[in-house]
Amino acid sequence: MDKKEANVDKKKSDVNKKKADVKFIVGMVILVAVMAVMCGSFWKVVSMQAAKDKEDEARQEQEAIRAICVEAGDGLKEQVFVDMTTKTVFKADIPSEGIYNRNGKLIQGDVLENGDMVKIYGDSVMTRSIPAQYPGVTKMQRMGRATLEEAQPYQQIVDDLMASTKVVTE
């Protein structure tokens, strides 16, 4: 009888071991499935954020003001900008981080010169003063330098504005 009992015990042991193996395998399959869903969800969120960032960059690029830097005033000259699309004259501070070059490289401590063409990024809100102020500048990028012939019409706009404001203030 001992042999029969041993065989029965062995069979019970094998059945219990198979049940444990099946539970382990099912648990591992479920774990792998959950991990796959988590990874898929993570990458979906990452791709959605990347698309949103791309849209924001495109919107900012579209809203950027393309302007030319010109000198204004008699004697002590100050720099103002003229929007090359709307011909609006405004003042803006150079961001503290500096000016980016055409290739997008930051050049700290750089200064603008008369005739520099720039893209100005920010909140697009200007004050109602003469000349207007653009306090919300977040980034400035030099796009090139205008020739004397290209800069002359913008210089004339600034000279005319300064002459008309001088008459009003006197």
C-alpha positions in Angstrom: 0.0 0.0 0.0 2.8 2.3 0.6 3.7 2.3 -3.1 0.1 3.1 -4.1 -0.1 5.9 -1.5 3.2 7.2 -2.8 1.9 7.2 -6.4 -1.3 8.9 -5.3 0.7 11.5 -3.4 3.0 12.0 -6.4 0.0 12.4 -8.7 -1.5 15.0 -6.3 1.8 16.7 -6.1 2.1 16.8 -9.9 -1.5 18.2 -10.2 -0.8 20.8 -7.5 2.5 21.7 -9.3 0.7 22.0 -12.7 -2.0 24.2 -11.1 0.7 26.4 -9.6 2.5 26.6 -12.9 -0.7 27.5 -14.8 -1.4 30.3 -12.2 2.2 31.6 -12.6 2.0 31.6 -16.4 -1.4 33.3 -16.4 -0.1 35.9 -13.9 2.9 36.6 -16.0 0.8 36.9 -19.2 -1.5 39.4 -17.4 1.5 41.3 -16.1 3.1 41.5 -19.6 -0.3 42.7 -21.0 -0.6 45.4 -18.4 3.0 46.5 -19.0 2.3 46.6 -22.7 -0.8 48.8 -22.2 1.1 51.1 -19.9 4.0 51.5 -22.4 1.6 52.1 -25.2 -0.3 54.7 -23.2 2.9 56.4 -22.2 4.1 56.7 -25.8 0.7 57.9 -27.0 0.8 60.7 -24.4 4.4 61.6 -25.5 3.4 61.8 -29.1 0.3 63.9 -28.3 2.5 66.3 -26.3 5.1 66.5 -29.2 2.3 67.3 -31.6 1.0 70.0 -29.3 4.5 71.5 -28.9 4.9 71.5 -32.7 1.5 73.3 -33.1 2.6 75.9 -30.5 5.9 76.5 -32.3 4.1 76.9 -35.6 1.6 79.3 -34.0 4.4 81.3 -32.4 6.4 81.4 -35.7 3.3 82.7 -37.4 2.6 85.3 -34.8 6.2 86.5 -34.7 6.7 90.1 -35.7 9.1 90.7 -38.5 10.7 94.1 -37.8 13.6 96.2 -38.7 15.7 98.1 -36.2 16.2 101.8 -36.9 17.5 104.8 -35.0 15.2 107.6 -34.0 15.6 111.0 -32.6 18.0 113.9 -33.0 21.4 113.9 -31.2 21.1 111.0 -28.7 19.6 108.3 -30.9 17.5 105.5 -29.6 16.6 102.2 -31.2 13.0 101.6 -32.3 11.5 98.9 -34.4 9.2 99.1 -37.4 6.9 96.2 -38.1 7.7 95.3 -41.7 4.2 94.2 -42.4 2.0 96.8 -40.7 4.6 99.6 -40.6 3.9 100.1 -36.9 6.7 101.8 -35.0 7.4 100.4 -31.5 10.0 100.0 -28.8 11.0 96.7 -27.3 13.6 95.6 -24.9 16.1 92.9 -25.9 15.4 89.8 -23.8 17.9 89.3 -21.0 19.1 86.0 -22.4 20.3 87.7 -25.5 19.6 87.6 -29.3 19.5 84.5 -31.4 21.2 84.4 -34.7 19.7 83.2 -38.0 20.6 79.6 -37.2 18.9 79.7 -33.8 22.1 80.0 -31.8 22.0 82.2 -28.7 24.4 85.1 -28.7 24.5 86.6 -25.2 25.4 90.3 -24.8 24.8 90.9 -28.5 23.4 94.3 -29.6 21.3 95.3 -32.5 22.5 97.8 -35.1 20.6 100.2 -37.4 19.1 98.1 -40.3 19.1 94.7 -38.5 16.0 92.7 -39.5 14.6 90.6 -36.6 11.8 88.3 -35.6 10.3 89.2 -32.3 8.4 86.6 -30.4 6.1 87.3 -27.4 2.5 87.9 -26.4 1.7 90.3 -29.2 0.3 92.9 -26.9 1.5 96.5 -27.4 0.8 99.6 -25.4 -1.1 102.5 -26.8 1.6 105.1 -26.7 3.7 106.9 -29.3 5.8 105.0 -30.2 4.1 101.9 -29.0 5.8 99.7 -26.4 6.1 95.9 -26.7 6.7 94.7 -23.1 6.0 91.0 -23.6 9.1 90.1 -25.8 10.2 86.5 -25.0 12.7 85.9 -27.8 14.4 88.0 -30.5 16.1 86.5 -33.5 18.3 88.4 -36.0 17.4 87.4 -39.5 19.8 89.6 -41.4 20.8 93.1 -42.3 18.8 95.4 -44.6 20.6 97.3 -47.3 20.6 101.1 -47.2 17.9 101.1 -49.9 15.7 98.6 -48.0 16.1 100.4 -44.7 15.4 103.9 -46.1 11.5 103.6 -46.2 11.4 102.4 -42.6 13.7 105.2 -41.5 11.4 107.7 -43.2 8.4 106.2 -41.3 10.2 106.8 -38.0 11.4 110.3 -39.0 7.8 111.2 -39.9 6.5 109.8 -36.6 9.1 111.7 -34.6 8.4 114.9 -36.5 4.6 114.6 -35.9 5.1 113.9 -32.2 7.5 116.8 -31.8 4.9 119.2 -33.2 2.2 117.8 -30.9 4.4 118.1 -27.8 5.6 121.6 -28.5 
